[in-house]
Amino acid sequence: MPRLNRRPTAIAVAAAALCAALVPLGPAAAHASTQAAAVCTLGDPRSETPQCVAVAVSLDRLPSVGESATVRVQLHSQVPIDRAKLTIRLPRTLRLDQPTKAVGLDQVSEQEVALTTDPRALTFRVTALAAGPAQIEAAVSDTQANSPERSGRGSALVTIGNDTSRAGVTGSASRAVTRQPRTAKFTSTATAGQICARGSFAVTDKAGTWLPARNVAVAVLGKASSSSPTYTYASGLTSAADGTYNLCFTSPVSQMYSLNVRFTSGMSVWQVTNNAGTSLYTTDTATRYYVSSGTDQDFGGSAPASIHMRGWHAFETLNLLWAQRASGTGCWTARETSNCSKLTIHWQPGSTDGTYYQTGARYIALADADPDSEHLVLHESGHAFQHMLWGFWWPASDCPSPHYIHLRSGAMCAWTEGFANAITGYVKGDGRFYWPNGAWVDLMNTTPYDPSQPASGTNMQDGDWVEGRVAGSMIDLWRSVDGGPAGTFDNLRRYTVGNYRDWFNDRRPLTGLDTSSATRDLLYRYTIDYRTGTSGAIVANGGFESGTTSWSITGGVVGNWTAYPAQQGSWYAWMGGNGTTNTDTLAQQITIPSGVSSATLGFYLRIATQESGSTVYDTLKVQVVDGSTTTTLGTWSNVNAGSSYALRSLSLSNYRGKTVTLKFVSSEDYSLQTDFLIDTVGVTTS
């Protein structure tokens, strides 16, 4: 999810470790159980996913080429795990003293261990075979639980030298690994006086599967003579289909002194940088010397070095979202046709800064292993994409920290996190969310919550304050009703909105998207009840974006003034504010369904006042009129003044099965005004 920007900004999103930057995902994490969330406190405190297991990796010495070292893996678990899988991963430039299997450019060793709540240490030996940066990783996961909490990961970084080694790795440049030899035969494309460079670029995923690296910036660099500077002679992007390239240029001399190809992790619409945002990743092929004009140079299949592979994998993953953007322009959204906004990911080896989207600085922070989950990369990118669709507006956050896919959070939180997860499940085509450790949750779960069992990824709580329910229903809308997400993207580009209910009931119809009874029934399968006259539609026009529609008012209390911002959108109700004896009212008749166990009124309230002290002078009352009986559910006054909107909740459960009038009444005394600002009014049921 997006991270709270502590600096003043119109787009500050509440912090949460995972939340789109807010907190590391993150987006949004489904947890094995609420109990695990309560007892597990290991790992990065900013993370949205509490960790039950901590893993630390250390070496007794820094080996140079030909030398060996003992690696110590320290395991600490807050819960017993009878069957845990310990995975050791390291590059092929190191030799492990136990059997391994090749996975991409790395090697992996696996064993089963049992963990108690007492610390446990394991050791093994490695031998350095070649110079260069290396990462030694250890990961633990519970083989009997589909849970991201019951896992942990740690790593050690070392730069191996021929004579002397040092801790850590630096820099963002690497030498390309030749994955495939040059093509034996190919059709020449170089004309007289030209030189053409061809080849391909690829990355691997966590499982070691090779993927074409598409839309990567590629350039041909060279020197005309040994004393001349290096120039870029041709540039472009790798193919959007298969990651190949063929770049030709007119040679300034009959024989170039040197020539090589460079791949860079940044182009016009997205980039992957180091955590500081100051360096792109580059991968250079081996240099060729004395290259004659009129020739084709086949550089074969290249790949980035193992140490930077995850960052490049994140770059490639963004192609999946790019293909679904439906902007009709060369930019992410139809808001732009040139000078496109760029989606930026911060990542570097060994980083613990993640997982989140930062709305203020507009970047995604991914921790070291986060790119192992394409779903997670797409989740955080979904936040950035929604931010761009809204013209970099972002609703005020109500996300608790932590917040989970399967639990009730808040109207805004479930909406923005649900959208990001809908992007993930739709783009990947599996309707799921996966964590980097392999744990997953089915977003298409339509089984109602069973309160007799703990809430979990397979027993989600109900309603539109639950991220997983919003995500599943949106994916189904795109698949079954809208013919894809393009209509939603166009709608969000035109209208900002801070919760799913207002989007579906108020904004969605404005661009011709279907809100028929059949579509409302589809959402009801995901326990979101927007059927006419029932839960989601209990309060109509709760965000006031349609003016006074559905409301009865006195005193002209609904508008889109600029003196104060709305909590969501641009319209809100402003009651009081006269500084003289006055009463304003705002009312709507609503029906509370009979077949629900509870009903809750929620609204955002901001109070500004010229009064001082602790004496109550001006008040706002929330009332329910049931026949001839008027009941005051809550009262706020000048004493409750604050500088921002606060979510207020009141129970309407006593009115189940009834049609009543919901009424806001403000009263001011003879002097000094108090402003009661109301927005995003809604009723949720369970």
N, C-alpha and C positions, 0 to 999 in steps of 0.2 A: 504494500500500500504506500501511498505517498507519505513522506516524513514531514513533520512539523518544521516549518521554517521559522526560526526564532526572531528573525528580523522583521520589521513591519512590512507587510505586503498584503495585497488584496487576495492573494492565493496562498494562504497558509494552511497546511493540512496537519491535523493533530498527529503527534508523534506516536509511533508504535513500532516496535522493533521490526516486525516484518512488513507491516502495512506498506503500501507503495511508498516509501522512504521514511519514510516515516519509519517504520520499523522494518527490520528485515522480514521478508515474507514469512515482499514480500510480499507484497502482497498480499497474507491470508493463508492460514495453515489449518488443515484439518487434523485434529489430534485424536489419539487413540481413546482417550477418555478424559473427562473433566478431573478425575482423580489425579491422573498423571500431571496435568497442568498445575495442580495444587502442590504436589510434592517435589517436582523436578525443578531445580534452580541452577543447574550447571550451564555452561556455555556462555555466549555473549549476552549480557543483560539487555541489550537492545533488540535481541531476536524475538520475533513473534512466536517462535516455537520453543517452549521450554525444553531443555535437554536433561535427560536422566543420566547421560553418560558423558564423561570428559575423557579425552585422549590427548596425551602429550608425547611428542617424539623428540628424542635427543641422541646425540652421538658422543662417544667418549673421546673422539679426536676428529680432526678434519683431514681426511685422507687425500693425498696427492695421487696422481696416476700410478698404478701398481701397488698402492698401499691399501690396507684393510682397516675397518673400524667396526666397533660394536654399536649397534643401534638399540636403544632402550625405548620400549613402548609402555607407558604408564597408563593404566586403565582405572577409572574411578566411576562406579555406578551407584546411584541412589536407590535403585531397585534391583532385586535379584533377577538375573537373566540366565535361565538354564542352558539355552542353546544360542549362543551369540556367534555370528560369523565375523572373524577378524580378517580383513583384507589389507595386504601390504602391496603398495603400488610404487614403482620407481622406474626411471628411464633405463634403457638398455645400456647406457654408459656405466651402469653399476651392475655388479654381479652379486646375486643373493645366495646365501648358503643353504637354500632350500628350493624345492621344485617350483617352477613358475610357468605361466603360460603367456604367450604374446597377446597383447591387447593394444592395437594400434601401434604407436611408437614406444609403448611402455611394456612392462612385464608385471604380472600380478601373481601373488601367492595368497591362497585362502586356507584358513583352518578354523575349526570350531573350538570355542572356548566357553567355559562356564564362569559367570560373574556373580559374586555376592556383593554386599555393600562394603566389603573390605577392599582397599586398594590392591591391585594386582599388577605386576610388571612382567613383561616378556622381553627377551633379547634375541638378536640375530646378528649375523655378520654380513657386511657388504665389502666389496672390493671395487675400487675405482678403475675403470678400464680406459676411459678417455676424458680429456679435459672438457670443461664447459659447465653451465648451470645444471643443477639437479635438484629435484624435489622428492623426498622420501615421505610417503603418506601412509597413515594407518587409519582404517575406518572400522567401526564396530556397529553391527545392527542385530536386532533380535529376529531370529529366523522364524519365530512363532507368533509375531505380532506385526501387523501392517500399520506401523506407527513411526512417525518421524521423531517423536520424543525419545524413544528407546533406541537411540543411536548416537554416535559421536564420531568425531573425526579430528585428527591432528596431523601436522606435517613439520618437517625440518627442511630448510633451504640451505644449499651449500654450493659454492662455485669451486669446482674441481680445477686445480692447476697441475701443470706438469711437475713443478717443484714445490709450490706452496699453494694451499687452498685457503679459502676464507668463508666465514659464515654469511649466509644471505645471498641474494641475487640482485643485480641491478641492471638497468637499461631495458629498452623495449625493442631493440634490434636483434635479429637472429639470422643465422645462416640457414638457407632452405635445405630441407632433407629431400633427396631425390627418391621419390616414391616409385616412379616408373621410368624405364630407360627411354631414350629417344626413339621415335617411330622409325622403323627400318626403311619404309618407303612412304613418300607423301608427294602430293602435287605441289610443285614449286609455285610460289605466288610473287616472288621478288622479280621485278623487271630490271632492265639494265640500269645500273647506278643506285639501285635500292638494296637495302638489307631488311629482311623480315624475320622477326622473332616470334616463335610459336611455342605453345606448350599448354599446360593446365595447372590448376591449383586446387588442392583438396584439403579437407580437415577430417578429423575423426570425432565420433561421439564417445560417450562413456564406455560403451561396449566395444569400441574399436572399429566400428563400421565406418568405412570411408564415404564421405559426402563431398560432392562438388562444392567448391567455395565460389559462390556466384556473386556478381556485381562488386567484386573486389577491385580496388584501384590498382592498376598494373602499369609499369613504366619501363621503357628500355633506356638504360643509362650507358654512357660510353665516353671514351677519350679518343680524340682523333690522333693524338700522338702521345708519347710517354710524358711529355712535359705540359700538355694542355690540360685545362680543368675538365672535370666531369660534367657533362651536360645530359639533360633529358631529351632524347631524340624522338620518342614517340610515347604516347600514353593513351589509356582507355580503361575499360572495365572488363573483367572476365565475363564470359557469356552467362546470361541469366538462365540459360538452359542447362549447361554442363560444366561451367567453370573453365572453359578453354579460352585461349586468346591467340590472336595473330596480328601483330603490330608491325607495320612497315614504315620506313622512312628513307629519304634520299640521303645517301652517305656523303659527307663533305669531302671525303678522300677515297681513294681507290681501295685503301685497306685501313680499317679502324684498328687502333692500337689495342683497345679493350672494349668489352661489351658484357653487360649482365642485365638481368631482369629483377625489378623490385616490386614487391607486393606491399600495399599499405592499408591499414585497417580503418580508413576513413575516405568517404566520398561525399557527394553533395547533400545526401539526405540522412545518412546515419554514419556513426563512427564508434569505435571502441578505443578508449584511451587508458592511460594509467590512472591511479586514484586521484592524482592532483589535477587531471585533465590537461596536462601540459605536453604529453607525448603520445603519438599514435604508435602502433606496433608495425614494424617493418620486417620483411623477410626477403633476403637477397639470394639469388642463385649464385652458383660459382661463376667467376669471371672467365670469359673466353678472350684469348688474345689473337691479334693479327687476323681479323675477320674481313674477308674481301667483300667488296660491293657486288651486287648481282647474285647474292646467295641467301638461302633460307637457313636460319639457325633454329634447330629444334632443341629446346631446353627440357623437353620431357615433362613428366609429372612431378610437380614440386609440392611440398607441404611445409608448414611452419614447424619449428622445433617443438619438442614435447613440452618444454617449460612454458610456452605461450599458447599451446593448443587450445585450452579452454576459452581464452579470450577470442581467438579466431572462430571457435565453434559458436560463441555468442553472436559474433558478427554474421555468420552464415544463417543462424536461426531467424534473424530479423527479415530475411527474405520471405519467410512464411507469412508474416504480418503484412509486409509490403504488397504481396500478391493479393491480399484481401481488402486493401484500403478503400477501393472504389471511389477514388477522388476525381477521376477523369482528367487529372493534371499530372505533371511530373513531380508533384509534391505530395506530402502525406494527406492533406485534406484539400477540399475544393475552395477553402479560404484563400489559398495561395496558388499562383501560377508560375512564379519565379522567386528567386531569393528564398528558397524553401527553408522552413524551420528544420533543424537537424535533430534527430533523436540520438542522444549521447549515452553511452554506457561507460561507467568507470569500473575497471577490473584490473587486478594484477596478481601475480602468483603469491600465494600465502596470505592474501588479504582477509581480514575479518570484518571489514567495513561493508555491511550489507545485511539484509537485502531490502531495498526500498527505492522509491522514486521521490526525489527532492523537487517539490513544486517551485520553490523560489529560484534555485539555480538551474532547474530543468535538466537534471541528469538522473540516470539510474545507477545505483551502486550495487554491484554484485560481489559477494564474497567469493573466495578462491574456487570452491567446488560448485558454486551455483549454476554455471553453464552446463553441468552434467544433466540438469533438467531443462529441456527446451520449454516445458510447460512453465517453469518459473520465469525464464527469460521473457516469455510471451506475456505472462501476468504483469510483470513490472512494465514492459513495453506497452501493454494495454492501458496502464495508467497514463503514461506519457502521451499515448495516442488520444485518449479521451480529453486530456488537458489541451491538446492542439485543436481538437474538434470544437471545444468550447472557447477557442480564442484565448487560451491561457487563463480563463476563469476557473476557480475551484471552490466547491462548497465548503462551508465551515464543518470541521470534522466532529463527529460524535463517536469515533472509534475508541472503545476501551483498549487498554493495553495490558495483556495481549488480547487479540480478538481471533476468532476461529471460524473456519468454514461452516462448521455444523452447529454453532451456537448463535443465539440472538445477540446482536451487537447494538446497532443503531440504524435509523432509517437511512442516513447518508452513508454510513459505513457499509451496510449490506448492499447498497446501490452501487457505489464505486468499486468495492472489492468484487461484488458479483459480476459487474461488467467486465472487469479485468479477467476473472476466471471464465466468463463466457467466451471472451476472446481466445483464451487458452484452449478450452475444450472444443470450440468450433474450428479454430485454425488447425489444430492437431487432428481433428476428425474423430476423436475417441470419447468426447464428453467427460473427460477426466482431468484431475490435477495430480501431477507427480512431484514429489520432493526429490532433491538430489540423491538421497539414500535409497530411492526406489519405492518408498511408501506412496500410496495413492488413495484417492477418494473418487467415488463415482458421483459426478455432478448431476447425473440424470436420475438419481434416486427419487422415486415418487411415493415411497412408503411413508405414511404419516408417522410422526413422532410417537414413540411408546414411552410414556412417562414412568412406567414400571421398570425400565431399563436405563442404564447410564446413557447420556447423550454421547454420540460418537460419530465417526465418519459414515457408519452404516445406520445410525439412528439419529438423524438430524432433527433438531427442533423445527417448529413450523413457522411459516409466515414470511413476510417481506422484510423482516429485520434479520434474516438469516442469509448469509452470503451464498451458501450452497444452493438454497432454494431459488434465489434470484438468478444465479448463474444457469442452473438447469432449465428454468423456464425461458430465459432469453435464448439459449441454444435451441430449444424446441420451437420458439417463435421463428427464429431464423431458418430453421430446417423445414418447418411444417406450414408456416403462414406467410412469411415475408419473402421467401425465395432467396435467402441470404441476408447478411447484415447491412447491406448497402443502404437500405431505407432508414435503419437506425442511425447510421453514421451521418446521413444527410439531415435527419431530424435533430441530432445533437449539435450539428454545425449551426443550425438555425436557432435553437432554443436551449438555454441553460436550465437545469433543474436539479434539485438536491436530494430527491428520493425516488424510488421506483414507482410508488403509487401515483405521484403527481406526473411522472413521465408517462406512465401508461394511460391514465385517465384524462390528463389535461394536454400534454404535449404531443403524444403519439398521434391523436386524430388530426392535429394541425397540418400534417404533411400526408394525410390520406392513408396512414397505416391502420390496419384493421383492429377494431376494438369490439367486435361483435360478441354476442353471447357465446358463440362457439369458441372464440379466442379466449374469452374469460374462463370458459370451462377448461381450456388447455392449461392456463395458469393454475387453476384450482387443483389440477393433478399434482402440482408441486406445492400444495398447501397454501397457495397465495390466493386469497378469496376476494377477487374484484368483481364477482358476479353482481349484477344490478341489485341494489338494495341491501347488499351484504358487505362484509368487512372492509375490503380495500376501497369500496366506493361509499363508505359510510359518510365521510365528509367530502363534499364536492368542492372543487376549486380551493382546496386547502392552502395552496400557495399564493392565492389572490392574483395569479398571473392573468386571469380572465376578468379582472376588475371586480365588480360587485356581484357578478353572476353567482346565483345560489345563496347569497347572503342578504339578510335584511339589516340595514344600518341606519343610524342617526348620526348627524354631525359630520358627514363626509369623511368617514374614518379610513376608507380604502383608497390607496393611490400609489403612485410610483415616484415619490418625492426624492430629491437628492440630498436633503438635509441629513438624513440618516441612510445607510445602506440597508437593503433587504437582507434577511438571513439567507435566502435563496432567490435567484432570479432578480427582478427589479421592483415587484409590487409587494406591498405589505399593508397591515392595518396599523394606523397611528391613532391611538385613543388618548384622550386627555390633551395636554399641551396647550391649554388655554390661559392658565394663570388667573382664572376667575371661577366663580361657582358654576360648575357645569357637569353634565352627565352625558356620556356617549354610550351607545350600545352596538353590539355586533352579534347577530344571531343566525342560526340555521337549524332547520328541522332535520333530524337524523333518525335512522332506525338501527337499533342494535339487534343483531341476529339472535335468535333463541337457542340455536344449536351450538353454542360456544361455551367454553368453561370460564373465559374471562374476556373483558373488554377494557382497553386502556386508551384514554385521551392523551395525546402528546402534542405539544406545541412549543415553539421557541419564543422566548420573551426577553426583551431588553428594556430596562427602565433607566431613564435619565431624568434628573430632577434639579431644581434650583433650591429645594428645601435643604435643610441641614439638621444634624442632630438625630436622635433616636425616637422622636415623636412622629406618630402616624398622622399625616394630614390628607394625603391623596391616596386613593385605593383603586385596585382592579380586582373584580370578583369574577370567578368562573362559576356559572350556575347551570343547573338543569331544571327546566320547567316540564313537569310531568302532570298534565291535566291542570288542576288548580293548585298544585304544590310546587313551590320553588325551593330548590335546595342549593346552597352555596357549597361547592366542592373545594374551593381554594381561594385564598385572598393574598394579594401582594400589594406593596405600598411603596411610597417614596423611600422608606428605610431599606428596601431591597435593591436600590439602584446599583448599576454596574456598567462597565464600559463595553460589554459584549452581550450577545444573545446567549441564553441558557435554556437548555431543554427542560421543560416542565412536564410532569406526568401525573395524571389523576385517574382513579379507577371509575369506570362506568359499568362495572359488572352487575350492580344492582338494577340496571335498566335493560338487561337481556330480554329480548322478545318484545320490547316496547318502542314506540315512536315518540320521541321527546324533542324538546328544543334546547339546543346547546347555546348558551348565551354568555357573552363577555360584557361586563358593565364597568365603566370607569367613572369615578367621582372625584372632582377636585374642589378644594375649598376656595376662599375668596382671593387668595394671593399666591404668588410663586408657583410656576407651572411644573407639572410632572408629566413626562411623556412615557406612555406604555406602548411599546412596539411589539406587534404580534405577527408571526409568520409560520408557515409550514405546519398547519393544523391537520391532524389526522387521528384516526382511531384504528387501533390494531386489535385483533382478537386471536385467541388460541383455544 
